[in-house]
């Protein structure tokens, strides 16, 4: 399952996401999205987890979680609209 993680602290890294979600199961990939021009975090990222039950539990427990003073928004990622 692909998971959207919003309202990330700007200093959060992909490794931070992997550690945070790894508490709930196997993380296949984790990426904080970076601005191409500035190289800074855009404040959101994506986590891919193979086990849907573990992913749903992570979403349920981490949505609204206070991470470095910011309440995370966590939900199942929607397909990119074209």
Buried (B, 14 or more C-beta within 10 A) or exposed (E): BBBBBBEBBEEBBBEBBBEBBBEBBEBEEBBBBEEEEEEEBBBBBBBBBEBEEBBBBBBEEBBEBEBEEBEBBBEEEEEEEE
